[in-house]
């Protein structure tokens, strides 16, 4: 069983704050390439998730699962 990243978390954040993916990546301190890897469930460093969670103001475990 694979827990997939909830892409809608970032999409909703981008829409609510009216920012681009590039600006979001700068806020988080990650590269656009890393964001794409996370959204496509490719290999990435776990530290990037903590950076995103801090900006979006949720806990890391809330980014995964089926809801």
C-alpha positions as CSV (number, residue, x, y, z in Angstrom):
1,X,0.0,0.0,0.0
2,X,1.4,3.3,-1.0
3,X,0.3,6.5,0.6
4,X,0.2,9.1,-2.1
5,X,0.9,12.8,-1.6
6,X,-2.3,14.9,-1.6
7,X,-1.7,17.3,-4.5
8,X,-4.8,19.3,-3.7
9,X,-3.1,20.7,-0.6
10,X,-0.6,22.7,-2.6
11,X,-3.1,23.5,-5.4
12,X,-5.6,24.9,-2.9
13,X,-2.8,26.9,-1.1
14,X,-1.7,28.4,-4.5
15,X,-5.3,29.4,-5.4
16,X,-6.1,30.8,-2.0
17,X,-3.0,32.9,-1.8
18,X,-2.9,33.7,-5.6
19,X,0.7,32.7,-6.0
20,X,2.6,30.7,-8.6
21,X,4.4,27.5,-8.1
22,X,7.7,29.3,-8.4
23,X,6.9,31.8,-5.7
24,X,5.6,28.9,-3.5
25,X,8.9,27.1,-3.9
26,X,10.8,30.2,-2.9
27,X,8.7,30.6,0.2
28,X,9.4,27.0,1.1
29,X,13.1,27.1,0.2
30,X,12.8,24.2,-2.2
31,X,13.4,23.9,-6.0
32,X,10.7,23.6,-8.5
33,X,12.1,20.3,-9.5
34,X,11.7,19.0,-6.0
35,X,8.1,20.1,-5.9
36,X,7.4,18.2,-9.1
37,X,9.0,15.1,-7.7
38,X,6.9,15.3,-4.6
39,X,3.7,15.8,-6.6
40,X,4.5,12.9,-8.9
41,X,5.6,10.6,-6.0
42,X,9.2,10.3,-7.2
43,X,12.3,10.2,-5.0
44,X,12.9,13.3,-2.9
45,X,14.4,14.3,0.4
46,X,12.0,14.2,3.4
47,X,13.2,17.6,4.6
48,X,11.3,19.2,1.7
49,X,8.1,17.9,3.2
50,X,8.8,19.7,6.5
51,X,9.5,22.9,4.7
52,X,6.2,22.7,2.8
53,X,4.3,21.8,5.9
54,X,5.7,24.8,7.7
55,X,4.5,27.2,4.9
56,X,1.1,25.5,4.5
57,X,0.7,25.3,8.3
58,X,-0.2,21.6,8.5
59,X,1.6,18.5,9.8
60,X,3.5,16.3,7.5
61,X,1.3,13.2,8.0
62,X,-1.7,15.2,6.8
63,X,-0.1,15.5,3.3
64,X,-0.6,11.7,2.7
65,X,-3.4,9.2,2.5
66,X,-6.8,8.9,0.9
67,X,-9.4,11.5,1.8
